[in-house]
Amino acid sequence: MSARTGAGPGADRAAAPRLHVVTGKGGTGKTTVAVALALSLADEGRRVLVCEVEGRQGVSRLLGTEALPYEEVELAEGAGGGQVVGLAVEPRAALVDYLDTFHGGVLGGRGGRVSTVLDRAGAVEFIADVAPGLRDVLLVGKVYEAVRRTTTGRSDGGDPVYDAVVLDAPPTGRITRFLGIGDELAQLAAGGPIAARAASVAALLRSEQTAVHLVCLPEELPVTETLEAAAELRAADLPLGAVVANRVLAAPAAGGGGEARVRTALRRALEGTHGDDDGDGGRDVDALVAALETQNRVRAGRVAEQRRWLEAAGGTGRPVRELPDLPGGVDLEGLYRLADDLAASPLPTPRDRPAAAAPTGGAA
């Protein structure tokens, strides 16, 4: 388990959502944002559970830990004294929990053996064919339990075990159906404990305790899919948090004599090598500066294109939060940098209205 220092307690906890659902088009970095968000909340002194439900082990790879099991394990400590705990929700194990919970403990503590039997019988695959929504029901139900769990084991007393739960959710293409489990459960059982659980889960997902954050890149396809997902989620009465624009480039170096200053500095640096500013050294400097100017113009074009798509992302009607591009990729240091950015300026909640603001991210 890793620990760090640097950030401190931040936002008002009473007004903050308890469940953060992070989704996005594949390849946009939604798992990176989910883990960075969990770390940022831990920096505020919170105990945070980060869940993954797709079996990709993306959380463990980012943090450099062993693969997450179907049990809660501590992953990191926040600068403010909080903790990040990880959980990989696995459909077969969730099915065993479901049977034990809703069928009077019929497993009698034989969860491990029953899981093996279910696996050999192909029960999970069978359920996926017969009732495809049940798999998602089981996964979301496990996350619901984590949000509702208290130190006394009762939902009507004690403090929450977790101040926040961050769900690394499926991509935007199926997020609305994944979260719309109430109807699926109602179809499975019109009454009894399952139907009651369906109503409770649906109430949580549609309450101010939940925020669904949409991760995108400032490019055409991710922004288009984000706009479509936002419309679907809003139609399903699911609370939208922020649009998180990942890998945003910083503006290129401005003109105003910058090139001349670079050329002069390079000439001075090369004086000792060539001894003649007007000879090979001068030509080398001119060639290098010309190449840098070309790269700067190309970058300016890319930045302008990104700004257009960032403006388009505002069409979701939600605040757009920018995270910087990390040229070297997302290693552990880069992950903590993103967490620091999120801790310094927390993600908007469903209560917050979008407002025109200057870019908050810079390049790494």
Rosetta blueprint (number, residue, H / E / L):
1 M L
2 S E
3 A E
4 R L
5 T L
6 G L
7 A L
8 G L
9 P L
10 G L
11 A L
12 D L
13 R L
14 A L
15 A L
16 A L
17 P L
18 R L
19 L E
20 H E
21 V E
22 V E
23 T E
24 G E
25 K L
26 G L
27 G L
28 T L
29 G L
30 K H
31 T H
32 T H
33 V H
34 A H
35 V H
36 A H
37 L H
38 A H
39 L H
40 S H
41 L H
42 A H
43 D H
44 E L
45 G L
46 R L
47 R E
48 V E
49 L E
50 V E
51 C E
52 E E
53 V L
54 E L
55 G L
56 R L
57 Q L
58 G H
59 V H
60 S H
61 R H
62 L H
63 L H
64 G L
65 T L
66 E L
67 A L
68 L L
69 P L
70 Y L
71 E L
72 E L
73 V E
74 E E
75 L E
76 A E
77 E E
78 G L
79 A L
80 G L
81 G L
82 G L
83 Q E
84 V E
85 V E
86 G E
87 L E
88 A E
89 V L
90 E L
91 P H
92 R H
93 A H
94 A H
95 L H
96 V H
97 D H
98 Y H
99 L H
100 D H
101 T H
102 F H
103 H L
104 G L
105 G L
106 V L
107 L L
108 G L
109 G L
110 R L
111 G H
112 G H
113 R H
114 V H
115 S H
116 T H
117 V H
118 L H
119 D H
120 R H
121 A H
122 G L
123 A H
124 V H
125 E H
126 F H
127 I H
128 A H
129 D H
130 V H
131 A L
132 P H
133 G H
134 L H
135 R H
136 D H
137 V H
138 L H
139 L H
140 V H
141 G H
142 K H
143 V H
144 Y H
145 E H
146 A H
147 V H
148 R H
149 R L
150 T E
151 T L
152 T L
153 G L
154 R L
155 S L
156 D L
157 G L
158 G L
159 D L
160 P E
161 V L
162 Y L
163 D L
164 A E
165 V E
166 V E
167 L E
168 D E
169 A L
170 P L
171 P L
172 T H
173 G H
174 R H
175 I H
176 T H
177 R H
178 F H
179 L H
180 G L
181 I H
182 G H
183 D H
184 E H
185 L H
186 A H
187 Q H
188 L H
189 A L
190 A L
191 G L
192 G H
193 P H
194 I H
195 A H
196 A H
197 R H
198 A H
199 A H
200 S H
201 V H
202 A H
203 A H
204 L H
205 L H
206 R L
207 S L
208 E L
209 Q L
210 T E
211 A E
212 V E
213 H E
214 L E
215 V E
216 C E
217 L L
218 P L
219 E L
220 E H
221 L H
222 P H
223 V H
224 T H
225 E H
226 T H
227 L H
228 E H
229 A H
230 A H
231 A H
232 E H
233 L H
234 R H
235 A H
236 A L
237 D L
238 L L
239 P L
240 L E
241 G E
242 A E
243 V E
244 V E
245 A E
246 N E
247 R E
248 V E
249 L L
250 A L
251 A L
252 P L
253 A L
254 A L
255 G L
256 G L
257 G L
258 G H
259 E H
260 A H
261 R H
262 V H
263 R H
264 T H
265 A H
266 L H
267 R H
268 R H
269 A H
270 L H
271 E H
272 G H
273 T H
274 H H
275 G L
276 D L
277 D L
278 D L
279 G L
280 D H
281 G H
282 G H
283 R H
284 D H
285 V H
286 D H
287 A H
288 L H
289 V H
290 A H
291 A H
292 L H
293 E H
294 T H
295 Q H
296 N H
297 R H
298 V H
299 R H
300 A H
301 G H
302 R H
303 V H
304 A H
305 E H
306 Q H
307 R H
308 R H
309 W H
310 L H
311 E H
312 A H
313 A H
314 G H
315 G H
316 T H
317 G L
318 R L
319 P L
320 V E
321 R E
322 E E
323 L E
324 P E
325 D L
326 L L
327 P L
328 G L
329 G L
330 V L
331 D L
332 L H
333 E H
334 G H
335 L H
336 Y H
337 R H
338 L H
339 A H
340 D H
341 D H
342 L H
343 A H
344 A H
345 S L
346 P L
347 L L
348 P L
349 T L
350 P L
351 R L
352 D L
353 R L
354 P L
355 A L
356 A L
357 A L
358 A L
359 P L
360 T L
361 G L
362 G L
363 A L
364 A L
